[in-house]
Amino acid sequence: MRVAAIAGATGLTGHYVLNRLLDDGSYDPVLAVLRKPMHRNHPRLREKVVEFDSLSALAPTPVDVAFCCLGTTIRKAGSKEAFRAVDHGYVLAFANWARANGTRHFLLVSSVSASPDSGNFYLRVKGETERDLAQLGFDWLDIFQPSFLLGNRAESRPGERIGQAVIQAVEFALVGPLERYRGIAGAAIAQAMLARANDPGDAGVRRHEWAAITALAGS
């Protein structure tokens, strides 16, 4: 048995990851690190309700593999600073907590074209997060870089829905180098993350765009 931890379990991709972890009998327990309780009953689920800037308050808990599906938008967060606090600050806080508890394998949902040198604020923050995670010393660091996420969210994101529709309408033209911008379902990303967690291969940092995510989801 391995211990898994997940942050962002209530989001589009995160809830699929959580479901797959609970369906996979090799993870016991599954720790969901949350700001608000889900009140979900499952014999192997343990909800850890805490503010992400206070993760050190949690009792030490050995964790083998950690899944991070945290993410927001500037509009929802209310400002660029608040967005960065979640997509960089909370992600790094969760990663540091996991590393302190013995985690060797960390898996993150990031974004296609993420780069610390990007002129786009959103992509620059994502890139800075990827860069800083790579310095924490995980044996395996898997970074998933999807474009538009397909699926129904509990929260309303009108801009994302419009983007999904546009991407799906022009997807036939997204070939070759452009295929990385194809939309992909949150469920497929979750399947790909579990595939990597269960068969990580050689140690190191790996980034997965549309083609790799699709291949892993089908494996």
Secondary structure, 3 states (H helix, E strand, C coil): CEEEEEECCCCCCHHHHHHHHHHCCCEEEEEEEECCCCCCCCCCEEEEECCHHHHHHCCCCCCCEEEECCCCCHHHHCCHHHHHHHHHHHHHHHHHHHHHCCCCEEEEECCCCCCCCCCCHHHHHHHHHHHHHCCCCCCEEEEECCCCEECCCCCCCHHHHHHHHHHHHHHHHCCHHHHHHCCEEHHHHHHHHHHHHHCCCCCEEEEECHHHHHHHHCC
